[in-house]
C-alpha cells in the first residue's frame, strides 16, 4: 500500500516544475515501460497492479512495487489508468549531433501529442536526432511520453537556440524549411546531411529561423482548383517530409 505522502510525491511529477527540480519523469503503460526497461534510461521505481504482474514475467527482474488499481488511478496522469507505471531519471547528457546524419528541427511545437507523434515517426524512419527550440513543449511531459509509444528511448531530443544552432550548421549542411511555397518535396533530391525544420502548428517557422533556412520546401496540395485547408497538422507534415527524405 502506498502512503498518502508517497502518492503526493509521485503526483508532483505531473507538473513540469517538479519534474525539472527532481530530474525525474513518469512513464505509463505496458509498451512504454517495457521499452524503458530495455533502454539506457535509469529506472527509479516501477509500480504494477496484480494484473500486470500476472501477465508480464519480465517485470520480476525489476522488483516492482505492487499497488491496487485505485492507487494506480491516483498516481497516473491518464484518464484510463494503466496497469504499469514507472519513474525514471531524465538524461543529463546527450551525444553530440553528427554532421553526417539527418537532423529534424522543431520550431515552437506546442502540442504534446504532436511532439510525441513526431518522435515516434522519426524512430520509424531512423532519424535519431531532433533539435527543439526552447519554447517547444517539454519532452518529459507525460502526454508527450505517452504519444511516443516508447520511441523516446531511441531518439535523442536536444533543446537549442535554433538561429544559433542552424547558423553554425549552415556552413556544411543545407537547412530545409517547410513553407506553403517552395520546392515540391516530390522533386527535391534530399541528402543524408540535410537538416529539416518543421514550424509551429499555427504560425509556421518563425521569422528569425526562416532567415537561416537555405532551401524552402513544400508539401503540395492536390486540391488546386478549390478552397482547401490552410495547412497540415505539424505531425502529419513532419511525417510526409520524413517519408520523402528517406
Secondary structure, DSSP 4 states (H G I P E B T S, - for coil): ---HHHHHHHHHTTSHHHHHHHTEEEEESHHHHHHHHTSSSPEEEEEE-HHHHHH-GGGGGG-PEE--HHHHHHH--SSS--SEEEEEEPPS------TTS-EEEESS---HHHHHHHHHHHHHTT--EEEE-TTSPPTTSHHHHHHHTTGGGT-EEEE--HHHHHHHHTTTS-EEEEEEEEEETTT----TT-EEEE-BTTTBS-HHHHTT-SEEEE---S--SS---SS--HHHHHHHHHHHH-
